Amino acid sequence: MTGEGDIGRYLAGDLSAEVTLARLLLAGVSPEQIADLPALDGTPRGRALRHMIAGRRKDLRELQAIFAGLDHGARSSSPAETVRRIRQAFDRAVAASPEASVAAYSLGDPAILAAATQEIVVWLDATGLIRPASDVLDLGCGIGRVATALAPRVRSVLGLDVSPAMTQEAGLRCAAPNVKFIACSGIDLSEVPSRAYDLLLAVDSFPYLMQAGSMLAERHVADAARVLRAGGALAILNLSYRGDPRADALDAARWAVTHGFTAIVLGDVPFKLWDGRAFVLRRPGP
């Protein structure tokens, strides 16, 4: 059955229940099929997963219908067409479930999304990527969940997203005076001024750039080198959905050399709830 590897990783403690359910639902496995898996028999983690499914069965069915519109592997005839398709998919998804539209593993639950967001903010703080004087560019900001959490910790945040419906939702959710949301082209960062930011943060947005073509993703890395100040960093949390961490690390290392960055982190998995891999490229300091 599709997803058996994910179940094995969950039972081994390598994936959270939330990520496991999201992966299986995205793969087209129904909540009932997951709950009936013999592999879940007789283990505490198996019982916990079944208990989670039993309490959310209706919601999980609805989420699966939403996820059907978010194909993580499809590409269109051109980068521009792929971006257009992604924009439309996220406009639809945010209308159906704002939380699930930005993180499938939230299962549409605001509390799960808040916990995952807090993990990201704590990691950014612990790694020294944010400071009170930081100006942050949040690429693929979605409904503004990370920007909102960062607002009290940094000087400013500009959230960009290819989906106008996402940025509209973000603006409704966040009233912080140092945060702004703008719909962008998804093609490049030409609308962003040079040397204006200390951190360019891309949380689960590069996989969609990679869908549109690795050249489009690399164009954003080149733009990051332009918009970041000396000593600034590009933090990519999830680089692709191709399931090849070594290829992701090789791409990030190559981009660093090509565009004048130093690779600081190449594929760490620093979070407990989310399985996103972290890549950090830093510009030379003063």
N, C-alpha and C positions, 0 to 999 in steps of 0.2 A: 504493500500500500504506500502511496505517496506520503512522505512525512515520517516514515519509520525512523530515519536517522535523527530527526528532531526529537522524537519521543525518547530515543536512546540517550541523547544528550541531556534532555530534561531529567530523566531518571538518574543520570550520573551526576546531576547538579551543575551542569555546564550552561544550561539555559533556564531562565525564569519561566514560571508558569504562563505569565502574560505573553512573553515572546513566543513561547511554544504554541499557544493557542492561536496567536496572530499568524504565525507561519503556516499552520495547518489550514486555517480558514482561507488564507490567501491562495493556498494550493488547491482549494476546492473540496476539502474534507469537511463534512458536516459535523456539528457539535455531537450528534448522536453517534456517528462513526467513531469520533475520538473517544467518547465515553465508553464505547463497547470494546476498545482495544484490549486484548488479553494481556498485553505487556504491562498494563496498569494494575493488574491483579496482585494483591498481597504485599504492596509496598506503601509506606507512608506518603511518598510523593505521588504515587499513582492515585491513592485515595484523595489526596488534596486536590489534584487536578479534576477528578470526577466531581468533587464537592463544588469547585469553582464553576464547572460547566452546569451543574444542576441549578445553581443560583442565578445563572445568567443565560439560560438556554434561549429564551425569546430574543434577548438583546444580541446574542451571538449570531443567530440566524439573520437578523436585520443587518448586522455588521458585515456578514459574508456577502450579502447583496451589494453593499456599498463597496467592498473591496474588489468586487468583480469589475468595477470600472477603473481600477488603478492597476494596470498591467505593469509590473516591474521589469519586464524584459522586452516589451514591444518597441520597435523602431519604425519610423515612417520613412518616406522617400527622401526627405531632406532634414537637416537640423531644424530649420524654421518650422517645418510641418510637425516634427516631433514636439517642439516647444509649444506649438499651437494646441496639439492634442493633449499635452500635459496640463496646459492652462485650463482647458475645458473640463478635464477630468477632476481637477482640484476645485474648480468653481462648483461643480456638482457635489463633490464629496463634502465640502465645508457646509453646504446647505443641509446635508443629511445628518452629519455628525461632526461638529467642529473638532472635538478631541481626537476622534479616530482618524480624521483627515490628515492630521499632522504626525500621528504616531499610532500605527495600527495596534501596537502592543498595549496601548492605553485601554483598549476594548471599549472606547467611548466613555470611560469613567474619568471625570475631572480629578478625582483624588489620585488615581494611578498616574495620570499625566503630570500632576503637580509633583509627585514623588520623583518621577523620572527627571523632570526639569531641575529639581533641587540637586539631584546627583550631578548634573552637568555644571550647574553654577558652582557647587562646592569644588568640583575638579578644576574648573577655570581659576578659581581663587587659589587653590592649593598649588597649582603649577605656575602661579605668578603671571597668568595671561590677562588678568584684569586688576586694575587699581582704581582708586577714587578719581584719578585724573584721566582715565582711559576714555577714548572715543571709539565706539564699537560699531562695526558694520555687520548686521545680521542678515546674511544672504540666504534666502529661502525662509523667511521669518514665519511663514504660516499665519496662525492666529495670534502671534505675538507673545507666546508663552515664555520663551527665553528672554526676549527683550524686556518684558514686564518684570521678570525676576531679576534681571540685571540692573534695572533702573536705579535702585537705591545704592548700588555698589560702584557705579561708574559715572562719568561726566555726561555722556550722551550715548544714545543708541539710534541708529538709522536701520529700520527693517525694510528689506526689499523682498518682493515675491512676484513671481510671474503671474499669479492669480489675483485679479482685482477683488474677487469675492473674499479671498483670504485677507488682504490688507484692509478691506472694509471691516471685516469681523475683528481684526486686531485693533483697529482704531476704536471700535465700540467697547472692547474689553480693557483697554489700557488708557488711562487718563494722565499718566505721568508726563510732566511738562518737558522732560529731557528725552522723550522718545517720539520718533516720527516714523510713519509707515508710508511706503511708496510702491506702487505697482511698477515693475521693471520689464524690460524686453525679454529677458532670459537669454539673450544672444551675447551680451558683453556688459561691462560696467562703465560704458562711455559717459553715462550721466553722473558719475561720481567724481568729485574733484581729486586731484593728485595730492598725496602726502597729507591726507585729512584724517586718517584713522590709525589707531594703535593695534587694533585687533580686527581681522576679518574672520567671522565665525560662520561656518557652513554646517548646520546640523541636519544631516540626512537630505541635503539638497544636491550634493555632487553626484549621487547615483543617477539622478534625472538628467544632469548635464552629460554624464557618460552615456546615457541612453541616446541622447541626441548626437553623440559622437565624441570620441576622446579629444578631438581637436577643439571642440567647443569647451570642454572642461579645461583644457590647457589654456585656452584664451582667457578664461576667468583667473587662472593662476597668474598669467602675465599681467592682467589688469590689477590683481592683488599687489603685485610688486610695485605698481605705479601708485595705488591709492594709500598704501601703508607708509607710515613714517619710518625713519631709521630706527631699527630695533623692534619694529612691529612684527606681528606674527599672523600667519594664516593657519587657522585651526579647522581641519576638515574632520567631522565626526560622521563616519561612513563615507567611503570613497566610491564604492560601486556595489551593485547587487549581483555581481557575476560569481560570487562564492569562491574567489581565489585570492586569499590574503597575500600570497607572495607576489602575484601580479599587481595588486594594489600598491604594495610597498615599493615595488620596482618603478611603477609609474610616478609615485610621489617623490622618490629619490631622484628620478630623472628630471622631473619638473623643477626640483630644488636647484640642481646644477644648471639647468638651462636658463632659469629666470633669476638667478642671483640670491637664492635663499640658502640657509643652512637647515638641513633636516634634523629636527630635534626628537621627534617621536614618529615612528613608522609602524603603526598597526597595533598599538597597545589596546587592550580591552579593559578600560578602567572602571566600568560601571557594573552594578549588581543586577539592576532591574532590566536594563537595556543591554543588548549585545553589540552595540555600535563600536567600531574600531576607530581609534584616534590617530590622526596624522597632524603634526605640527611643523610648519616651515617658518623660519624666522629670517627677517631681513637683517643685514649687518647693522650693528648699532653705531652710535656716534663715537 
